[in-house]
Amino acid sequence: MKLSQFKFRLPEDLIAQEPNPVRDESRLMVVNRKTGTIEERVFKEIIDYFDDGDLFVYNDTMVFPARLYGNKEKTGARIEVFLLRELSAENKLWDVLVEPARKIRIGNKLYFGDDESMVAEVIDNTTSRGRTLRFLYDGPHEEFKEALYKLGTTPLPYYIKREPNEEDMERYQTIFASKEGAVVVPAAGLHFSRELLKRLEIKGVNQGFITIHSGLGNYREIDVEDLTKHRMDSEEMEASEPLVELVNHTKDEGHRVCAVGTSVLRAIASAVSMGGHMKTYTGWTNKFIFPPYDFTVTDALISNFHLPYSTMLMMVAAFGGYDLVMDAYHKAVKEGYKFGVYGDAMLII
């Protein structure tokens, strides 16, 4: 497959800038791979497509307030710092992106907060934009993290053209988020309300949790036409023993496994074993999935509508079939579906 095959015309006004007023009342497009049919529903009606014994696998990662603004020593220049991940709790080292990168060099100090009480020193250049910061903070680690996160804001994706607000603190997070580590929310999980989870439970649909800390690599531009030459950024993940047992039992009993989001689809594919089963896995994955791809564990996929050229669109096309998914996307544009993290949803069965 070529990068250019994932181009489609997306009017800017179809990129959702705000979350849906009610989590489970966004639009839902249901794509049936066997019949090639496309239905239009409301998200909470997703329950109609699953039965007692089926399994939904969710990503329980938690997004942290990763974007903060500081001032450079002496010049006072405003610098945006995007926290990617903590490298050392003991030494308070963080892997970060800085903008504008050209102004920041090793040895520079940055000051954060109205009183500039949080100070960081640049100790390494990792990429053209990337840096390693050492935060100079004397208190205990938990107190430091709390102070750091108070300075941060919700890391909304680049295509949301507004500043984050208080509503985003709740809505740019799934209701089952529990393991801190992501800077990109698993968007498909945003559609689930407590009421919908309860209704699924009453129907006998089981739930399991896998952890994959989604990073900015999801939004990184692909700069090669030949997709076999693209390298995904690595993301930390965990497929635990309870989750693996639940998935394998579901498969053995002849029921379906539904991945809630492309992050879950990728994590499951990274932990596949023989005979359509999963194995436990803790570590990193840089698996890049694009058509054609043979999925042996996942039977259904829930995903938002993704932007042109994105790796998430490629994963959806690999699961649903390139022609059918691109037809569905063209229909979604024509019918005014909303795209992006706060957009509408697609179910592929």
C-alpha positions as CSV (number, residue, x, y, z in Angstrom):
1,M,0.0,0.0,0.0
2,K,1.0,3.6,-0.7
3,L,0.6,6.7,1.4
4,S,-1.3,8.4,-1.4
5,Q,-4.0,5.8,-1.2
6,F,-5.1,7.2,2.2
7,K,-5.8,10.7,0.8
8,F,-9.4,11.9,0.9
9,R,-11.0,15.3,0.9
10,L,-12.0,16.4,4.5
11,P,-13.6,19.8,4.9
12,E,-12.2,21.5,8.0
13,D,-15.6,22.1,9.5
14,L,-16.0,18.3,9.8
15,I,-13.1,18.1,12.3
16,A,-14.8,18.2,15.7
17,Q,-13.6,21.0,17.9
18,E,-15.8,20.2,20.9
19,P,-16.9,16.9,22.6
20,N,-20.4,15.7,21.9
21,P,-22.8,17.0,24.7
22,V,-23.5,13.4,25.7
23,R,-20.8,10.7,25.5
24,D,-22.9,7.9,24.1
25,E,-25.1,9.9,21.8
26,S,-22.6,10.6,19.0
27,R,-23.4,9.2,15.5
28,L,-22.4,5.6,14.8
29,M,-21.7,4.1,11.4
30,V,-21.9,0.3,11.3
31,V,-19.9,-1.4,8.6
32,N,-20.5,-5.0,7.9
33,R,-17.6,-6.8,6.2
34,K,-19.6,-9.8,5.2
35,T,-22.4,-8.0,3.5
36,G,-20.6,-4.8,2.6
37,T,-23.6,-2.9,4.0
38,I,-23.4,0.4,6.0
39,E,-25.9,1.4,8.6
40,E,-26.3,4.7,10.5
41,R,-27.1,4.5,14.2
42,V,-26.6,6.3,17.5
43,F,-23.6,5.1,19.5
44,K,-25.5,3.8,22.5
45,E,-27.3,1.4,20.1
46,I,-24.0,-0.5,19.7
47,I,-25.4,-2.9,22.3
48,D,-27.7,-4.3,19.6
49,Y,-24.7,-5.8,17.7
50,F,-23.3,-7.9,20.6
51,D,-24.5,-10.9,22.6
52,D,-24.0,-12.6,25.9
53,G,-20.4,-13.9,26.2
54,D,-18.9,-11.4,23.8
55,L,-16.0,-9.3,25.1
56,F,-15.1,-5.6,24.8
57,V,-11.4,-4.8,25.3
58,Y,-10.8,-1.2,26.5
59,N,-7.5,0.8,26.8
60,D,-7.3,1.9,30.5
61,T,-4.5,4.4,29.9
62,M,-4.9,7.8,31.6
63,V,-3.9,11.0,29.8
64,F,-1.9,13.4,31.9
65,P,-1.7,17.3,31.5
66,A,1.3,17.2,29.3
67,R,1.4,20.7,27.8
68,L,2.9,23.5,29.8
69,Y,4.5,26.9,29.2
70,G,7.6,28.3,30.7
71,N,10.0,31.3,30.4
72,K,13.6,31.1,29.4
73,E,16.1,32.5,31.8
74,K,17.5,36.0,31.0
75,T,15.4,36.6,27.9
76,G,12.0,35.6,29.3
77,A,11.1,34.0,26.0
78,R,7.9,32.0,26.2
79,I,8.6,28.3,25.6
80,E,6.0,25.5,25.1
81,V,7.1,22.3,26.8
82,F,5.3,19.1,25.9
83,L,6.0,16.3,28.4
84,L,6.3,13.0,26.7
85,R,7.4,10.6,29.5
86,E,9.2,10.5,32.8
87,L,12.7,9.0,32.4
88,S,13.7,8.9,36.0
89,A,11.5,9.6,39.1
90,E,14.5,9.8,41.4
91,N,16.3,12.4,39.3
92,K,13.1,14.1,38.0
93,L,14.2,13.7,34.4
94,W,11.6,14.0,31.6
95,D,11.7,13.5,27.9
96,V,10.0,16.6,26.3
97,L,9.4,18.5,23.1
98,V,10.1,22.2,23.1
99,E,8.9,25.0,20.8
100,P,10.5,27.0,19.5
101,A,13.3,24.5,19.6
102,R,15.9,26.7,18.1
103,K,16.0,28.9,21.2
104,I,16.7,26.1,23.7
105,R,20.2,24.7,24.3
106,I,21.9,22.4,26.8
107,G,22.4,24.3,30.1
108,N,19.4,26.7,29.6
109,K,17.0,27.0,32.6
110,L,13.3,27.3,32.2
111,Y,10.9,28.8,34.8
112,F,7.3,27.7,35.2
113,G,4.3,29.1,37.0
114,D,3.2,32.7,37.9
115,D,5.8,32.8,40.7
116,E,8.4,30.8,38.6
117,S,8.8,28.4,41.5
118,M,9.2,25.4,39.2
119,V,12.6,25.4,37.5
120,A,14.0,22.9,34.9
121,E,17.4,22.6,33.3
122,V,18.0,21.3,29.8
123,I,20.6,18.5,30.1
124,D,20.4,16.8,26.7
125,N,19.3,17.3,23.1
126,T,17.6,14.1,21.9
127,T,16.2,15.2,18.5
128,S,15.8,18.5,16.6
129,R,12.8,19.3,18.8
130,G,13.3,16.9,21.7
131,R,15.1,17.6,25.0
132,T,15.7,16.0,28.3
133,L,14.8,18.3,31.2
134,R,15.9,17.9,34.9
135,F,13.4,19.5,37.2
136,L,15.0,21.2,40.2
137,Y,12.6,20.4,43.0
138,D,13.5,19.4,46.6
139,G,10.2,17.9,47.8
140,P,9.1,14.2,47.6
141,H,8.2,12.8,44.2
142,E,4.4,12.7,44.6
143,E,4.4,16.3,45.7
144,F,6.6,17.2,42.7
145,K,4.3,15.4,40.2
146,E,1.2,17.1,41.7
147,A,2.9,20.6,41.4
148,L,4.1,19.8,37.8
149,Y,0.6,18.6,36.7
150,K,-1.0,21.7,38.2
151,L,1.0,23.8,35.7
152,G,0.0,21.6,32.7
153,T,-3.0,21.7,30.4
154,T,-4.9,19.0,28.5
155,P,-2.8,18.0,25.5
156,L,-5.5,18.4,22.8
157,P,-4.4,17.3,19.3
158,Y,-3.0,19.9,16.9
159,Y,-6.2,20.0,14.8
160,I,-8.3,21.3,17.6
161,K,-7.9,25.0,17.0
162,R,-8.6,26.4,20.5
163,E,-7.1,26.4,24.0
164,P,-8.1,23.6,26.3
165,N,-10.7,24.4,29.0
166,E,-12.1,22.8,32.2
167,E,-14.5,20.6,30.3
168,D,-11.6,19.0,28.4
169,M,-10.0,17.9,31.7
170,E,-13.0,15.5,32.1
171,R,-13.9,14.8,28.5
172,Y,-10.4,14.2,27.0
173,Q,-10.3,11.1,29.2
174,T,-12.2,7.8,29.2
175,I,-14.4,7.1,32.2
176,F,-12.3,3.9,32.9
177,A,-8.9,5.6,32.6
178,S,-6.7,4.4,35.5
179,K,-3.1,4.0,34.5
180,E,-1.2,7.3,33.8
181,G,1.0,7.5,30.9
182,A,-0.7,8.7,27.7
183,V,-0.5,12.0,25.9
184,V,-3.1,11.0,23.3
185,V,-6.5,9.8,24.5
186,P,-7.9,6.4,23.1
187,A,-10.7,8.2,21.3
188,A,-13.0,5.3,20.7
189,G,-13.3,4.8,24.5
190,L,-14.7,8.4,24.9
191,H,-18.1,7.3,23.7
192,F,-18.7,5.0,26.6
193,S,-20.9,6.3,29.5
194,R,-21.4,4.6,32.8
195,E,-25.0,3.9,31.8
196,L,-23.9,2.1,28.5
197,L,-21.3,0.1,30.4
198,K,-24.0,-1.1,32.8
199,R,-26.4,-2.0,30.0
200,L,-23.6,-4.0,28.3
201,E,-22.9,-5.8,31.6
202,I,-26.6,-6.6,32.1
203,K,-26.7,-8.1,28.6
204,G,-23.8,-10.3,29.5
205,V,-21.2,-8.6,27.4
206,N,-17.9,-8.9,29.3
207,Q,-15.2,-6.2,29.6
208,G,-11.4,-6.5,29.8
209,F,-8.6,-3.9,30.0
210,I,-5.3,-3.7,28.1
211,T,-2.9,-0.8,28.7
212,I,-1.1,1.0,25.9
213,H,0.2,4.5,26.5
214,S,-0.6,6.3,23.3
215,G,2.0,8.9,22.3
216,L,2.5,11.7,19.7
217,G,3.7,9.2,17.1
218,N,0.0,8.7,16.3
219,Y,0.1,12.2,14.8
220,R,3.5,12.2,13.3
221,E,3.5,12.8,9.6
222,I,4.4,9.9,7.4
223,D,7.1,11.1,5.0
224,V,7.5,8.0,2.8
225,E,5.2,6.9,0.0
226,D,6.1,3.2,0.5
227,L,4.4,2.3,3.8
228,T,6.8,-0.7,4.4
229,K,9.5,1.9,5.0
230,H,7.6,3.8,7.8
231,R,8.7,3.2,11.4
232,M,6.2,3.8,14.2
233,D,7.3,5.3,17.5
234,S,7.4,2.8,20.3
235,E,4.6,2.8,22.9
236,E,4.6,1.1,26.3
237,M,1.9,-1.5,26.8
238,E,0.8,-4.3,29.1
239,A,-1.4,-7.3,28.3
240,S,-2.0,-8.8,31.7
241,E,-2.7,-12.4,32.7
242,P,-6.4,-11.7,33.6
243,L,-7.0,-10.0,30.2
244,V,-5.3,-12.7,28.3
245,E,-7.3,-15.5,30.1
246,L,-10.5,-13.5,29.4
247,V,-9.7,-13.1,25.7
248,N,-8.6,-16.7,25.2
249,H,-11.7,-18.0,27.0
250,T,-13.9,-15.8,24.8
251,K,-12.3,-17.2,21.7
252,D,-12.5,-20.8,22.9
253,E,-16.2,-20.4,23.7
254,G,-16.9,-19.2,20.1
255,H,-17.7,-15.6,21.1
256,R,-16.4,-12.4,19.7
257,V,-13.7,-10.0,20.8
258,C,-14.2,-6.3,20.1
259,A,-11.3,-3.9,20.2
260,V,-12.3,-0.5,21.5
261,G,-10.0,1.7,19.4
262,T,-7.0,1.3,17.1
263,S,-4.6,1.4,20.1
264,V,-6.3,-1.7,21.5
265,L,-6.3,-3.4,18.0
266,R,-2.5,-2.8,17.8
267,A,-1.8,-3.9,21.4
268,I,-3.7,-7.2,20.9
269,A,-1.9,-7.8,17.6
270,S,1.4,-7.2,19.5
271,A,0.5,-10.0,22.0
272,V,-0.8,-12.6,19.6
273,S,0.2,-16.3,20.1
274,M,-0.7,-19.4,18.1
275,G,-4.2,-20.6,17.3
276,G,-6.0,-17.3,17.6
277,H,-5.0,-16.7,21.2
278,M,-3.1,-14.0,23.1
279,K,-0.1,-14.2,25.4
280,T,0.8,-11.9,28.3
281,Y,3.2,-9.1,27.3
282,T,4.7,-6.2,29.1
283,G,7.1,-3.9,27.2
284,W,7.1,-1.7,24.1
285,T,5.4,-2.1,20.7
286,N,6.2,-0.3,17.5
287,K,3.9,-2.5,15.4
288,F,2.6,-0.7,12.3
289,I,-0.5,-2.2,10.8
290,F,-1.7,-1.4,7.3
291,P,-3.5,-3.4,4.6
292,P,-3.4,-6.3,4.0
293,Y,-3.2,-7.7,7.6
294,D,-4.5,-10.9,9.0
295,F,-6.2,-10.4,12.4
296,T,-6.6,-13.7,14.3
297,V,-7.9,-12.5,17.7
298,T,-10.0,-9.4,17.1
299,D,-13.5,-9.9,15.6
300,A,-14.9,-6.4,15.7
301,L,-13.5,-2.9,16.0
302,I,-14.8,0.4,17.3
303,S,-13.0,3.5,16.0
304,N,-13.4,7.2,15.5
305,F,-13.2,8.7,12.0
306,H,-9.5,9.6,11.5
307,L,-7.8,12.2,9.4
308,P,-6.3,11.6,5.9
309,Y,-2.9,9.9,5.8
310,S,-3.1,8.9,9.5
311,T,-1.7,5.6,10.8
312,M,-5.1,5.1,12.6
313,L,-6.9,5.3,9.3
314,M,-4.5,2.7,7.9
315,M,-5.2,0.3,10.8
316,V,-9.0,0.7,10.3
317,A,-8.6,0.0,6.6
318,A,-6.5,-3.1,7.4
319,F,-9.3,-4.4,9.6
320,G,-12.3,-3.5,7.6
321,G,-10.9,-3.9,4.1
322,Y,-9.4,-1.0,2.2
323,D,-12.2,-0.5,-0.4
324,L,-15.1,-0.8,2.1
325,V,-13.5,1.5,4.7
326,M,-12.7,4.2,2.1
327,D,-16.2,4.0,0.8
328,A,-17.5,4.4,4.3
329,Y,-15.2,7.4,4.8
330,H,-16.4,9.1,1.7
331,K,-20.0,8.5,2.8
332,A,-19.1,9.9,6.2
333,V,-17.9,13.1,4.6
334,K,-20.9,13.4,2.4
335,E,-23.3,12.8,5.4
336,G,-21.5,15.3,7.6
337,Y,-20.0,13.0,10.2
338,K,-17.5,14.5,12.6
339,F,-13.9,13.5,12.5
340,G,-11.1,13.4,15.0
341,V,-10.8,12.6,18.7
342,Y,-14.1,14.4,19.6
343,G,-15.8,13.1,16.5
344,D,-18.3,10.3,15.7
345,A,-17.7,6.6,15.7
346,M,-17.5,3.6,13.4
347,L,-18.2,-0.1,14.3
348,I,-16.8,-2.7,12.0
349,I,-18.3,-6.2,12.4
